[in-house]
Amino acid sequence: MQTETAKAEFPVRSGEELRNKKQKSLRRKKIRRSVGAYLYLGIGSIIMLYPLYFMLVGALLNREDFYQISAFPWPSSLSLENFGTYLFFFSDLKVLQSIALTLGVIAESAAIMILSSVVLAYIFSFIRFRFRGFIFMAFLAVTMIPGAATVASTFVMWARFPFAGGNNIFTGGSGFIGDPMVLFLININISPMNIFLYRQAFCSIGKEIGEAAEVDGANLFTVMFRIYLPLILPVLAYSLIGLFIGGMLPFLFAALTTSTSSLRRPPLRTGCRTIR
């Protein structure tokens, strides 16, 4: 009698009921985490898109609205005059030339960056040689040098480049200063940060895939560019986005090395036009 009373007061749950309860609890936790993640990403996306909104809508403001601008700009009235900034980019031939020059420089920089980063990252990842770690650390140490500290030396290097622009050996002319070729030559460099990112991605993949491809007859460049490179597309996309953004904003060097406005990049030309 006492046993039956205890069972009635404290019912024993079966294993299936406990599993169902645990699954419901895990499902609720998963839903809460998903809602929190989407809420976090949504708020972050709005914050990241705000400068883009400010730029696109702010360009539609006339002079009066611009001086009374608020946190969320919007033109008081829309007319063809409000789109003058956008029409400027498609009607001014010099701006279109600057955009074409910029895209050409970015394309050249992307090709050099991918070639040098993939090759050097593969070497530092899978090919053993003496002082490999020391050389790799020296590459990384270069990233600690501020770009502003090399502006003067870079300018002198291109101005005194041998047998260019009237130079005999190191003096006598202007070198590549004022020559549009300097905008392409300055991008022939190696990015230590991209090498580091590519190397870490290659190391996470491992060398077994490359060895299997070599057994099947693939040469070294096939392994690097047709086996490993497609496996690190997120890293490649990140580096290309950074390269594109950086290629659109070379204010200082373009102003120092080019003497005519037609050789300058779109942001610099637009800024000069706005100031004038």
Secondary structure, 3 states (H helix, E strand, C coil): CHHHHHHHHCCCCCHHHHHHHHHHHHHHHHHHHHHHHHHHHHHHHHHHHHHHHHHHHHCCCCHHHHHCCCCCCCCCCCCHHHHHHHHHHHHCHHHHHHHHHHHHHHHHHHHHHHHHHHHHHHHHHHCCCCCHHHHHHHHHHHCCCCHHHHHHHHHHHHHCCCCCCCCCCCCCCCCCCCCCHHHHHCCCCCCHHHHHHHHHHHHHHCCHHHHHHHHCCCCHHHHHHHHHHHHHHHHHHHHHHHHHHHHCCCHHHHHHHCCCHHHCCHHHHHHHHHHC
